[in-house]
């Protein structure tokens, strides 16, 4: 895995923004390409996005989710997600399982998490992770 913050993990809401041709996200993708930063997606994002998109966006999404950009949910990610959920629950914060898995994926792969979800703000202070809001 990459351990130098040279890449991004895009949350599901960012992929949906790409499919909707959101200019802020489109320019981030261009900037990432210029800076040779790789873009990754969790297989959870693949599930969330493909389950809810319009028919005409399906082919684009399928192209985005090519195998070289996907990070599988393995046991290491699952266990990190579980510990994030239980730690946050003890602080009164409820993290949905897909969100916990996406956070854990970025954490274990040392990627910058790109999201529009304000529920993710805690990850910078509590886990020392980089979060980019677009």
C-alpha positions as CSV (number, residue, x, y, z in Angstrom):
1,X,0.0,0.0,0.0
2,X,1.0,3.6,-0.4
3,X,2.3,5.2,2.8
4,X,3.4,8.7,1.8
5,X,0.1,10.6,1.4
6,X,0.6,10.6,-2.4
7,X,-2.9,9.7,-3.1
8,X,-6.6,10.4,-2.3
9,X,-9.4,8.2,-1.2
10,X,-12.7,9.6,-2.6
11,X,-15.7,9.2,-0.4
12,X,-19.0,8.3,-2.1
13,X,-20.3,11.8,-2.1
14,X,-17.3,12.9,-4.1
15,X,-17.8,10.2,-6.7
16,X,-21.5,11.4,-7.0
17,X,-20.2,14.9,-7.5
18,X,-17.9,13.7,-10.3
19,X,-20.9,12.0,-12.0
20,X,-22.8,15.3,-11.6
21,X,-19.9,17.1,-13.3
22,X,-19.4,19.3,-10.1
23,X,-16.6,21.7,-11.2
24,X,-14.8,21.9,-7.8
25,X,-14.4,18.1,-7.8
26,X,-13.5,17.9,-11.5
27,X,-10.7,20.5,-11.0
28,X,-9.4,18.5,-8.0
29,X,-9.2,15.4,-10.2
30,X,-7.3,17.4,-12.8
31,X,-5.0,18.8,-10.1
32,X,-4.4,15.3,-8.8
33,X,-3.4,14.1,-12.3
34,X,-1.0,17.0,-12.7
35,X,0.6,16.3,-9.3
36,X,0.7,12.6,-10.1
37,X,-1.4,11.8,-7.1
38,X,-3.4,8.6,-7.4
39,X,-7.1,8.5,-6.7
40,X,-8.6,5.4,-5.0
41,X,-12.0,4.3,-4.0
42,X,-13.2,1.8,-1.4
43,X,-15.3,-1.1,-2.6
44,X,-17.9,0.2,-0.2
45,X,-18.1,3.4,-2.3
46,X,-18.5,1.2,-5.4
47,X,-21.5,-0.4,-3.8
48,X,-23.0,2.9,-2.5
49,X,-22.6,4.7,-5.8
50,X,-23.7,1.9,-8.2
51,X,-26.8,1.2,-6.1
52,X,-28.1,4.8,-6.5
53,X,-27.0,6.3,-9.8
54,X,-28.9,7.1,-12.9
55,X,-28.7,4.7,-15.8
56,X,-26.7,7.1,-18.0
57,X,-24.1,7.5,-15.3
58,X,-23.5,3.8,-14.9
59,X,-20.8,3.4,-17.6
60,X,-18.8,6.4,-16.3
61,X,-19.0,5.0,-12.8
62,X,-17.9,1.6,-14.0
63,X,-14.9,3.2,-15.7
64,X,-14.0,5.1,-12.5
65,X,-14.1,1.9,-10.5
66,X,-11.5,0.1,-12.5
67,X,-9.6,-2.5,-10.5
68,X,-6.4,-0.4,-10.3
69,X,-8.3,2.3,-8.4
70,X,-10.1,0.0,-6.0
71,X,-9.1,-0.8,-2.4
72,X,-10.8,-4.0,-1.1
73,X,-12.2,-4.2,2.3
74,X,-10.0,-6.8,4.0
75,X,-9.8,-7.9,7.6
76,X,-7.3,-5.2,8.6
77,X,-9.7,-2.5,7.3
78,X,-12.7,-4.2,8.9
79,X,-11.0,-4.4,12.3
80,X,-9.9,-0.7,12.2
81,X,-13.4,0.3,11.2
82,X,-14.8,-1.6,14.2
83,X,-12.3,0.1,16.6
84,X,-13.2,3.5,15.1
85,X,-16.9,2.8,15.6
86,X,-16.5,1.6,19.2
87,X,-14.1,4.4,20.2
88,X,-16.5,7.0,18.7
89,X,-19.6,5.4,20.3
90,X,-17.9,5.7,23.7
91,X,-17.7,9.5,23.0
92,X,-21.4,9.6,22.0
93,X,-20.7,9.8,18.2
94,X,-22.4,7.3,16.0
95,X,-20.5,6.4,12.8
96,X,-22.3,4.4,10.1
97,X,-20.5,1.2,9.1
98,X,-19.9,2.3,5.5
99,X,-18.4,5.6,6.8
100,X,-16.2,3.8,9.3
101,X,-15.0,1.4,6.6
102,X,-14.1,4.4,4.3
103,X,-12.3,6.2,7.1
104,X,-10.4,2.9,8.0
105,X,-9.5,2.4,4.4
106,X,-7.9,5.9,4.1
107,X,-6.2,5.3,7.5
108,X,-4.7,2.0,6.7
109,X,-3.6,3.0,3.2
110,X,-2.3,6.4,4.4
111,X,-4.4,8.3,1.9
112,X,-5.9,11.7,2.1
113,X,-9.7,11.3,2.6
114,X,-11.7,13.5,0.3
115,X,-15.3,14.0,1.5
116,X,-18.1,16.5,1.8
117,X,-19.4,14.7,5.0
118,X,-19.1,17.0,8.0
119,X,-19.5,14.0,10.2
120,X,-15.9,13.0,9.2
121,X,-14.3,16.2,10.7
122,X,-13.2,14.4,13.8
123,X,-10.7,12.2,11.9
124,X,-8.0,14.9,11.7
125,X,-7.8,15.6,15.4
126,X,-8.4,12.1,16.7
127,X,-6.6,9.9,14.1
128,X,-4.1,12.4,12.7
129,X,-5.6,11.9,9.2
130,X,-5.7,14.3,6.4
131,X,-9.2,15.3,5.3
132,X,-9.9,17.4,2.2
133,X,-13.3,19.1,1.9
134,X,-14.2,20.0,-1.7
